[in-house]
Amino acid sequence: MVMFASMRYSIAYRYHRLSERLLMAIAWALPKKLVMWCAVRVGAHATTGPYSGQIVPDLKFVDALDRWI
């Protein structure tokens, strides 16, 4: 049973790694202007509305992503 669990973990890890590599390939293929616009859009969303009191230089990127989601 230990061998089966190890094999199952290996398959899951490989699937996860492959999907991550596919997403990274897509991200690197996007036009730079589009990526820049998306980053500005996330930053604008994270500093408006209920977050309008946010000081922009103090905003962490991870916090901006959490606010977007």
HELIX and SHEET records of a PDB file:
HELIX    1   1 VAL A    2  ALA A   29  1                                  28    
HELIX    2   2 LYS A   32  HIS A   45  1                                  14    
HELIX    3   3 GLY A   49  TYR A   51  5                                   3    
HELIX    4   4 VAL A   56  ASP A   58  5                                   3    
HELIX    5   5 PHE A   61  TRP A   68  1                                   8    
END                                                                             
